Amino acid sequence: MRGEDVAVIVPTRRGADGAPVLALPKGHLDPGESALEAAKREVREETGIVAEPVRELGEARYWYKRDGRTIGKSVTFYLFNYLEGDTADHDDEVEEARWVPLSEAETALSYETEREMVTRARACLEEGGSKDR
């Protein structure tokens, strides 16, 4: 989070229908890595920004197909505060990273579970659960 904005990404991989996807940064756990450590790393790699965790928002479980295989995935999402960095400094798995207003992300993100995480983040901010940096 940066004020009332959230960092979102357009991954190079397309959705099942071949269309570009607008998503929150997320990825896999490296061996020995906690969910929080993975989230911090993925935010840095996929968005180019360094952020500090504020609180856990929840977990999303889903299935997707890749190369004809069905793969199960579980992702824990966190509310972060922006510290530093530039969204142009993302890795090559991401076509674009950018800041969008929370209100826009609640409807524009491609996946329902991620839209729900943005709604939870807004509720945290309204409760004073994050400080603007």
C-alpha positions as a Markdown table, in Angstrom:
| # | Residue | x | y | z |
|---|---|---|---|---|
| 1 | Met | 0.0 | 0.0 | 0.0 |
| 2 | Arg | 1.0 | 3.5 | -0.7 |
| 3 | Gly | -1.6 | 5.7 | 0.7 |
| 4 | Glu | -4.8 | 4.6 | -0.8 |
| 5 | Asp | -3.1 | 2.8 | -3.8 |
| 6 | Val | -2.2 | -0.8 | -4.2 |
| 7 | Ala | 0.6 | -2.3 | -6.4 |
| 8 | Val | -0.8 | -4.6 | -9.1 |
| 9 | Ile | 0.8 | -6.6 | -11.9 |
| 10 | Val | 0.1 | -7.8 | -15.4 |
| 11 | Pro | 1.9 | -11.1 | -15.6 |
| 12 | Thr | 3.4 | -12.3 | -18.9 |
| 13 | Arg | 1.3 | -15.5 | -18.6 |
| 14 | Arg | -2.2 | -15.0 | -19.9 |
| 15 | Gly | -5.5 | -16.1 | -18.3 |
| 16 | Ala | -7.2 | -19.3 | -19.4 |
| 17 | Asp | -9.0 | -17.4 | -22.1 |
| 18 | Gly | -5.8 | -15.9 | -23.4 |
| 19 | Ala | -6.5 | -12.4 | -22.1 |
| 20 | Pro | -4.1 | -10.3 | -20.0 |
| 21 | Val | -4.6 | -10.7 | -16.2 |
| 22 | Leu | -4.5 | -7.9 | -13.6 |
| 23 | Ala | -3.4 | -9.4 | -10.3 |
| 24 | Leu | -1.8 | -8.9 | -7.0 |
| 25 | Pro | 1.8 | -10.0 | -6.6 |
| 26 | Lys | 2.1 | -13.6 | -5.5 |
| 27 | Gly | 4.2 | -16.7 | -6.1 |
| 28 | His | 5.5 | -19.9 | -4.6 |
| 29 | Leu | 7.4 | -20.6 | -1.4 |
| 30 | Asp | 11.1 | -21.4 | -1.8 |
| 31 | Pro | 12.4 | -24.2 | 0.3 |
| 32 | Gly | 12.5 | -23.3 | 4.0 |
| 33 | Glu | 10.7 | -20.0 | 3.4 |
| 34 | Ser | 7.6 | -18.9 | 5.4 |
| 35 | Ala | 4.5 | -17.5 | 3.7 |
| 36 | Leu | 5.4 | -14.1 | 4.9 |
| 37 | Glu | 9.0 | -14.3 | 3.7 |
| 38 | Ala | 7.7 | -15.5 | 0.3 |
| 39 | Ala | 5.2 | -12.6 | 0.1 |
| 40 | Lys | 7.9 | -10.1 | 0.9 |
| 41 | Arg | 10.2 | -11.6 | -1.8 |
| 42 | Glu | 7.4 | -11.8 | -4.4 |
| 43 | Val | 6.3 | -8.2 | -3.8 |
| 44 | Arg | 9.9 | -7.1 | -4.4 |
| 45 | Glu | 10.5 | -9.3 | -7.4 |
| 46 | Glu | 7.2 | -8.7 | -9.2 |
| 47 | Thr | 6.6 | -5.0 | -8.4 |
| 48 | Gly | 10.0 | -3.6 | -7.8 |
| 49 | Ile | 9.1 | -2.2 | -4.4 |
| 50 | Val | 10.3 | -3.0 | -0.9 |
| 51 | Ala | 7.5 | -3.0 | 1.7 |
| 52 | Glu | 6.9 | -3.9 | 5.3 |
| 53 | Pro | 4.2 | -6.2 | 6.4 |
| 54 | Val | 1.3 | -4.9 | 8.5 |
| 55 | Arg | -0.9 | -7.9 | 8.9 |
| 56 | Glu | -2.2 | -11.0 | 7.3 |
| 57 | Leu | -5.3 | -10.5 | 5.1 |
| 58 | Gly | -6.2 | -14.2 | 4.5 |
| 59 | Glu | -5.6 | -17.2 | 2.4 |
| 60 | Ala | -6.9 | -18.1 | -1.1 |
| 61 | Arg | -6.9 | -21.6 | -2.4 |
| 62 | Tyr | -7.5 | -22.3 | -6.1 |
| 63 | Trp | -6.8 | -24.6 | -9.0 |
| 64 | Tyr | -5.4 | -23.8 | -12.4 |
| 65 | Lys | -4.3 | -25.7 | -15.5 |
| 66 | Arg | -0.8 | -25.5 | -16.9 |
| 67 | Asp | 0.5 | -27.7 | -19.7 |
| 68 | Gly | -2.5 | -29.9 | -19.4 |
| 69 | Arg | -2.1 | -30.5 | -15.7 |
| 70 | Thr | -4.3 | -29.3 | -12.9 |
| 71 | Ile | -2.4 | -27.6 | -10.1 |
| 72 | Gly | -3.6 | -26.7 | -6.7 |
| 73 | Lys | -2.3 | -23.5 | -5.1 |
| 74 | Ser | -2.6 | -21.8 | -1.7 |
| 75 | Val | -1.6 | -18.2 | -1.3 |
| 76 | Thr | -1.5 | -16.1 | 1.9 |
| 77 | Phe | -2.0 | -12.4 | 1.3 |
| 78 | Tyr | -0.7 | -9.6 | 3.5 |
| 79 | Leu | -1.3 | -5.9 | 3.8 |
| 80 | Phe | 2.1 | -4.2 | 3.3 |
| 81 | Asn | 3.2 | -0.6 | 3.7 |
| 82 | Tyr | 5.4 | 0.8 | 0.9 |
| 83 | Leu | 9.0 | 1.7 | 1.9 |
| 84 | Glu | 10.9 | 2.3 | -1.3 |
| 85 | Gly | 11.4 | 1.2 | -4.9 |
| 86 | Asp | 10.0 | 1.8 | -8.4 |
| 87 | Thr | 7.4 | -0.3 | -10.1 |
| 88 | Ala | 9.5 | -0.2 | -13.3 |
| 89 | Asp | 12.1 | -2.4 | -11.5 |
| 90 | His | 10.0 | -5.7 | -11.8 |
| 91 | Asp | 11.2 | -9.1 | -12.9 |
| 92 | Asp | 10.7 | -10.6 | -16.4 |
| 93 | Glu | 7.6 | -12.6 | -15.3 |
| 94 | Val | 5.7 | -9.4 | -15.2 |
| 95 | Glu | 4.8 | -7.3 | -18.2 |
| 96 | Glu | 3.8 | -4.3 | -16.1 |
| 97 | Ala | 3.6 | -3.3 | -12.4 |
| 98 | Arg | 1.7 | -0.1 | -11.4 |
| 99 | Trp | -0.1 | 1.6 | -8.6 |
| 100 | Val | -3.9 | 1.7 | -8.8 |
| 101 | Pro | -6.5 | 3.2 | -6.3 |
| 102 | Leu | -7.9 | 0.6 | -3.9 |
| 103 | Ser | -11.4 | 1.4 | -5.2 |
| 104 | Glu | -10.4 | 0.6 | -8.7 |
| 105 | Ala | -8.6 | -2.6 | -7.8 |
| 106 | Glu | -11.7 | -3.9 | -6.0 |
| 107 | Thr | -13.4 | -4.2 | -9.4 |
| 108 | Ala | -10.5 | -4.3 | -11.9 |
| 109 | Leu | -8.5 | -7.3 | -10.6 |
| 110 | Ser | -9.1 | -10.4 | -12.6 |
| 111 | Tyr | -9.7 | -12.8 | -9.7 |
| 112 | Glu | -12.5 | -12.7 | -7.2 |
| 113 | Thr | -10.3 | -13.9 | -4.3 |
| 114 | Glu | -7.9 | -11.0 | -5.0 |
| 115 | Arg | -10.7 | -8.5 | -5.2 |
| 116 | Glu | -11.8 | -9.8 | -1.7 |
| 117 | Met | -8.3 | -9.2 | -0.3 |
| 118 | Val | -8.4 | -5.6 | -1.5 |
| 119 | Thr | -11.7 | -5.2 | 0.2 |
| 120 | Arg | -10.1 | -6.6 | 3.4 |
| 121 | Ala | -7.2 | -4.2 | 3.0 |
| 122 | Arg | -9.6 | -1.3 | 2.7 |
| 123 | Ala | -11.4 | -2.4 | 5.9 |
| 124 | Cys | -8.0 | -2.5 | 7.7 |
| 125 | Leu | -7.2 | 1.0 | 6.6 |
| 126 | Glu | -10.6 | 2.2 | 7.8 |
| 127 | Glu | -9.9 | 0.6 | 11.2 |
| 128 | Gly | -6.5 | 2.3 | 11.3 |
| 129 | Gly | -4.6 | -0.9 | 10.6 |
| 130 | Ser | -2.0 | 0.7 | 8.4 |
| 131 | Lys | 0.1 | 3.9 | 8.5 |
| 132 | Asp | 0.6 | 5.9 | 5.3 |
| 133 | Arg | 4.3 | 6.0 | 4.3 |
